[in-house]
Amino acid sequence: MDQDKLDRLRARYAGAGGGDIHDPRFAKVAAGQFQGDRRKWPFADVATFIGAPYRPDALAKADLGGLDVAIIGLPMDLGVTNRAGTRLGPRAVRQVERIGPMDHVLGTAPFGLVEAADIGDVPFRSRYSLESCHEDIEATFRAIVEAGVSTLAVGGDHSITYPILKAVGAKRPVGMVHIDAHCDTSGPYEGSKFHHGGPFRQAVLDGVLDPERVIQIGIRGGAEYLWEFSTESGMTVIHANEVDDLGLDAVIARALSVIGDGPTYVSFDVDSLDPAYAPGTGTPEVGGLTPREALAILRGLKGRNIVAADVVEVAPQYDATSNTAHCAAQVLFTELCLIAEARAAGKGRP
């Protein structure tokens, strides 16, 4: 080894602490993590998403306490058609430790760009009524949106996205990047139109979701016959097998073309991932995306007007490894980065 180089390294690093970072990009991130050579223990205190400040009082304030982004849980699974259990999803995702504070691909450290906090869960009135839960979600998100705050939601079954969209798209319909195994544009079943298989049909019919600006990626499985509404309404559908045929660059380019520069919602169902990576979900479908593919697609949205996002359908009791919650937490963090970048650029407001 070159002795002069070794001497320079020793001079700079031999007596340095763990928080002594010289690259200005990384030093700025480290400054928010270290106190001397100490960092907060990730396994200590109350679990919040990526250790975000816990602000359960924010909903009682007109401006949500000055927040830019509200991270909020929706522990509700009354709309499932197969295995239940996603009511435990928000808690499982919050307990994941190895996430953030910076996305190494995007180069984004969101807490340096926006004021974000975990504000707890939607205050539901009844654990038994799907309709009242949807009413509570819409009312809660309307209050957040009216304060000019972006939302990052963790569910919960996918029916929660319908009342969220009613709040986020109330002033003008939004576009959407929807990553999922299923199109979720089915009709009413057994007297209910609010199940997790049909939120996006209802959102389009309510005028809060613009189908011409919707792209659905990762679609597969045996329920294709239920989703003609997607193509009839003008949504763009890319099946999981087509991702292989097209390649990720082409998929990302298509997504950017579909959503344009308008306000866009991102909805991520963990069953978009192959169950080899994410078995902890209610409606697993083999032949899905890898986590790396899903993250690449999401990162390709950097710079667009992402106003709100969610991750749904984590059912941790079906996953002894906790891989599903880890995947969901990483996706949620990436979505936070996208929202932070948008708001930093003067966009991203719901």
Secondary structure as the mmCIF struct_conf table of DSSP 4:
data_model
#
loop_
_struct_conf.conf_type_id
_struct_conf.id
_struct_conf.beg_label_comp_id
_struct_conf.beg_label_asym_id
_struct_conf.beg_label_seq_id
_struct_conf.end_label_comp_id
_struct_conf.end_label_asym_id
_struct_conf.end_label_seq_id
HELX_RH_AL_P HELX_RH_AL_P1 GLN A 3 TYR A 13
TURN_TY1_P TURN_TY1_P1 ALA A 14 GLY A 15
TURN_TY1_P TURN_TY1_P2 GLY A 18 GLY A 19
BEND BEND1 ASP A 23 ASP A 23
HELX_RH_AL_P HELX_RH_AL_P2 PRO A 24 ALA A 31
TURN_TY1_P TURN_TY1_P3 GLY A 32 GLN A 33
STRN STRN1 PHE A 34 GLN A 35
TURN_TY1_P TURN_TY1_P4 GLY A 36 ASP A 37
STRN STRN2 ARG A 38 ARG A 39
TURN_TY1_P TURN_TY1_P5 PRO A 42 PHE A 43
BEND BEND2 ALA A 44 VAL A 46
HELX_RH_3T_P HELX_RH_3T_P1 PHE A 49 GLY A 51
STRN STRN3 TYR A 54 TYR A 54
TURN_TY1_P TURN_TY1_P6 PRO A 56 ASP A 57
HELX_RH_3T_P HELX_RH_3T_P2 ALA A 58 ALA A 60
BEND BEND3 LYS A 61 LYS A 61
TURN_TY1_P TURN_TY1_P7 ALA A 62 ASP A 63
HELX_RH_3T_P HELX_RH_3T_P3 LEU A 64 GLY A 66
BEND BEND4 ASP A 68 ASP A 68
STRN STRN4 VAL A 69 LEU A 74
TURN_TY1_P TURN_TY1_P8 LEU A 78 GLY A 79
BEND BEND5 THR A 81 ASN A 82
HELX_RH_3T_P HELX_RH_3T_P4 THR A 86 LEU A 88
HELX_RH_AL_P HELX_RH_AL_P3 GLY A 89 ARG A 94
TURN_TY1_P TURN_TY1_P9 GLN A 95 GLN A 95
BEND BEND6 ARG A 98 ARG A 98
BEND BEND7 PRO A 101 PRO A 101
STRN STRN5 ASP A 103 ASP A 103
TURN_TY1_P TURN_TY1_P10 HIS A 104 GLY A 107
STRN STRN6 THR A 108 THR A 108
HELX_RH_3T_P HELX_RH_3T_P5 PRO A 110 GLY A 112
TURN_TY1_P TURN_TY1_P11 LEU A 113 LEU A 113
BEND BEND8 VAL A 114 VAL A 114
STRN STRN7 ALA A 116 ASP A 121
BEND BEND9 ARG A 125 ARG A 125
BEND BEND10 ARG A 127 TYR A 128
HELX_RH_AL_P HELX_RH_AL_P4 LEU A 130 GLU A 146
TURN_TY1_P TURN_TY1_P12 ALA A 147 GLY A 148
STRN STRN8 SER A 150 GLY A 155
BEND BEND11 GLY A 156 GLY A 156
HELX_RH_3T_P HELX_RH_3T_P6 HIS A 158 ILE A 160
HELX_RH_AL_P HELX_RH_AL_P5 THR A 161 VAL A 168
TURN_TY1_P TURN_TY1_P13 GLY A 169 GLY A 169
BEND BEND12 ALA A 170 ARG A 172
STRN STRN9 VAL A 174 ILE A 179
BEND BEND13 ALA A 181 HIS A 182
STRN STRN10 TYR A 189 TYR A 189
TURN_TY1_P TURN_TY1_P14 GLU A 190 GLY A 191
STRN STRN11 SER A 192 SER A 192
BEND BEND14 LYS A 193 LYS A 193
BEND BEND15 HIS A 195 HIS A 195
TURN_TY1_P TURN_TY1_P15 HIS A 196 GLY A 197
HELX_RH_AL_P HELX_RH_AL_P6 PRO A 199 LEU A 205
TURN_TY1_P TURN_TY1_P16 ASP A 206 GLY A 207
BEND BEND16 VAL A 208 VAL A 208
STRN STRN12 LEU A 209 ILE A 219
BEND BEND17 GLY A 221 GLY A 221
TURN_TY1_P TURN_TY1_P17 GLY A 222 ALA A 223
HELX_RH_3T_P HELX_RH_3T_P7 GLU A 224 LEU A 226
HELX_RH_AL_P HELX_RH_AL_P7 GLU A 228 SER A 233
TURN_TY1_P TURN_TY1_P18 GLY A 234 GLY A 234
STRN STRN13 THR A 236 HIS A 239
HELX_RH_AL_P HELX_RH_AL_P8 ALA A 240 LEU A 246
HELX_RH_AL_P HELX_RH_AL_P9 LEU A 248 ILE A 259
TURN_TY1_P TURN_TY1_P19 GLY A 260 ASP A 261
BEND BEND18 GLY A 262 GLY A 262
STRN STRN14 THR A 264 ASP A 269
HELX_RH_3T_P HELX_RH_3T_P8 VAL A 270 SER A 272
STRN STRN15 LEU A 273 LEU A 273
TURN_TY1_P TURN_TY1_P20 PRO A 275 TYR A 277
BEND BEND19 THR A 281 THR A 283
BEND BEND20 VAL A 286 GLY A 287
STRN STRN16 LEU A 289 LEU A 289
HELX_RH_AL_P HELX_RH_AL_P10 PRO A 291 ARG A 299
TURN_TY1_P TURN_TY1_P21 GLY A 300 GLY A 303
BEND BEND21 ARG A 304 ARG A 304
STRN STRN17 ILE A 306 VAL A 312
HELX_RH_3T_P HELX_RH_3T_P9 PRO A 316 TYR A 318
TURN_TY1_P TURN_TY1_P22 ALA A 320 THR A 321
HELX_RH_AL_P HELX_RH_AL_P11 ASN A 323 ALA A 344
TURN_TY1_P TURN_TY1_P23 ALA A 345 GLY A 346
#
